[in-house]
Amino acid sequence: MKVLVAVKRVVDANVKVRVSADHSGVELANVKMALNPFCEIAVEEAIRLKEAGKASEVVVVTIGASVAQEQLRTALALGADRAIHVTTDTELVPLSVAKLLLAVQQQEQAQLLILGKQSIDGDNNQTGQMLAALGKLPQATFISEVEVIDGGVAVTREVDGGVQVVKLPLPAVLTADLRLNEPRYATLPNIMKAKRKPLDTVTADSLGVTLKAHQQLVSVTPPKARQAGVMVDSVAALVDKLKNEAKVI
């Protein structure tokens, strides 16, 4: 079974995000970038499937500018077998990403596709669902456990009322939640080995996908600064403020 894992380059989760001076987006100059945490969990799960003898190959794919190869090398250092970089400088939306990932899946004939449930920059939580819809593939989102069974997978996903177990035939799309696993750290020997692992570069045109803008970003502004709290000398004064100022009572 070949597993295809989609990964994304995002601003490191420990970096305080700042809006650019022209309000066109987030400031990325001299900012530490990293592998999206949910994508890292997806990579870890694919590697565990291979280590358990359930997967024959783990292929990671990303879409974006040439600098995104850094994150592909990180995924290779974690244990992926090879990488595919779909190069484009176009501003991407989830639908465009889903179309490109479907084209890669059809080219690779991957039986299992694992994505992070969302990226920490856009927080859209749409790509996995759109990919499944475009490819008419069974899907399970927010998964916290995966088990390969005969001809398919059984996954546990968290729902409002508890947990739900779903059995899916292959090929299928899964999106990883935080509780699926804890990603490993890349060791120095594996980082060196990753430099020699194959990394193929393709374009959107070669995949037969035409990209177009589905949305137009008008402006990005930071949230208003939170006002300082005030001290009150009694419960009655607190209730009065909640009634008259906060209007929550």
N, C-alpha and C positions, 0 to 999 in steps of 0.2 A: 504493500500500500504506500503510495506516494503522498506526502503531506505538504501542502503549500501554505506558507504562513506570510501574511501581509504585515509589514512593519512601517512605522512612520517616524520621521525626524521631527522632534518638538523641542521647545525650550525646556531645559532641565527643570524638574519639579521643585528643586531647591532655590531656583532663581526668582527674585522678585520681578514680576513682569511690569514693564513700563510702556506707555503709549508713545509712539514716535511724535516728534515735534509738529509734523504736518497732519497728524491725526489720520494717517492713511492705514495704520495698522499697529502692530506691536514692534517695538524696537528690537532688532535682531543683531545689530552691529556689536561685535565684541561680547556677545552673550553665549554662555555655555549651552550647547545643544546636546540632546541625548535621545536614546531610544524611548519611545512612548511606553510608560510603565505597563499598560495593558497589553501592548504588543510583546513586551518582554515576557509576560506571563504566557502568552500564546506560543512563543518560541520554546519556552521551557517545557510546555506540555507536549509539543511535537517531539522534542528531544527525548522526553521520558517514554513516549510511545515507541520510538526507535530502540531505545535501550532495553525495553521490555520485549523486543522482537515483534512488535505489532506493526511497525512501519519500516519500509525498506529505504526510504530517502526523505530527507527534510530539505525543502527548497524555500528560501526566504525571498520576498519580492518587495521592492519599494518603488515609489513614483515621485519624481521631483528632479531638482537640479543635481549637478555632479557631486556637490558636497554631501548628499545623502548616502553616498557610498561608505562614509564613515560608520553609519549605523548598520549597514549591511555587514561590514567587517566585524562589528561588535556581535551581531547575531551569529556569524560564522565562528567567532571565537567561543561562543557559548555552546556550539556543537552542531549547528546546521551544516549540511553537506555542500551546498552551493547557493549562489545568489543570482537574482535577476534584477537589473536596474532599468526601469522604464524612464527614460530621460524626457523631461519637459520643463520649460520655464513658465508654462501657463498656470495661472492661479486655479487651483483645483477645488471642486466641490464634491461632496460624497457621490453623486450620481456619475460624474466623470471617472472617479476612482473605481467605482463598482464596475463600470464598463471595461476599463483597462484590466482589472483583476480577472474578470470573466474571460477576456481574450487570452490572458496568460494561462488560466486554468484549462481552457480548451486546447491550447498549444501544448501544455505539459501533461494533460490528461491526469491531473491529480485527483485522487479519490476523496481526500479530506482537506477542507479549507478551514484554517483557524485564524481568526482575527481577534484583536482586542475589542472589547465591547464599545469603546469610544477612545478618542484621542483627548489628551488633557488640554489641547489648545482650542479646538472648535467645540468639543463636548457635544457633537451632533448625535452620536449613537444611531447612525443611519446606514453606513456603508455595508455592513454585513447583511442587513435586511434587504437592501437594494440589490446586492449581489445575488442573493438567493432568489429574489423575485425575477431578475433578468435571466438567470440561468434555469429557472423553474426547478430549483434544487430544494430539498428539505433543509430546514434550518432549526437551530436551537440557540437561543440567546441567553446571556447571563449564566453561563454554565459554571458549576462548582466541582464537577467530577465527570470523568470520561472513562468509559470502558468499551473496548472493542469486542464486539460479538460477531457471530457468523454472519457475514454479508452486510454488516452495518456497525453502528455504535449505539450504546445506551448512555445517555447523559443525564446528570442531575442538575436541575436549575432551580434557583431560588425564586419563589413567587410570594405574593403578599400573605397567603395563608400557610406557608411552610415551604416544602420542597416538592418538586415535580420531577418524575423520571420519564424521559421520552426516549423511545427507540426509533432510530432513523436508518434508512437504507443509504448506501453510498452511491454516488458522491453526495456529500452534505457540507453545509456551512455551519460552523460553530463560532460563537463569540465568547471570549473569556472574561470571567469576572475576577475580582480580587482574590476570592477564596479558592480559586482553582488550584493554585500552588504558590510556592515561594521560589522565585528565580534564583539560580546559582550565580556565583561570581565567575567571571572569565579569568582563568589562570594565565600567567605569563607565557608558559609553553603553548597554550592554546591560542593566545593572541598572535604569537609568532607563526603558528601553523595556519591561522586564518589568512595570512597574507599570501599563501600559496594555493588557497582554495579557489575554484573557478568562480568568476563573477562576470556574467554576461550582460551586455548593454544593448537595449533595443529602444526603438522609438514608438510613439503612439501610432504613427502612420504605418509602420511595419506590422503592427498588430491589427490594422484595419479599423482603427477607432478614430473618429473625428471629434476633437474636443471643441466645445463651445461654452460660452459664459451663460450659466443659468441664473446667476444672481449678480447684482452690482453692489459692491461695498461702498456706501456713501461716506461714512465717517466712523472713526473709533474714538471714544472718549472714556477717560477713567471714571469710576464711580465717585460720587460725592464723598468727601471725607466724613468719617463718622464723628458726630458731635460728642464732646466730652460729657460724662455723666455728672450728676449733681447729688449731693448728700441731702437727705431729709432727716428731720429730727423726730418723726413719729410715723406710725402706720397710717394715721389719718391724713397726714400730709402726702404720703405716698399714694394713697387711694385718690386723693384730690387731683394729683398730677396725672394719674392714669386716666381719670375721667375727663379732665379739661384739656390736657396737652396731648397725651398719647391717644386719647379717645379709644381705649381698648376695653373700657368697662361701660 
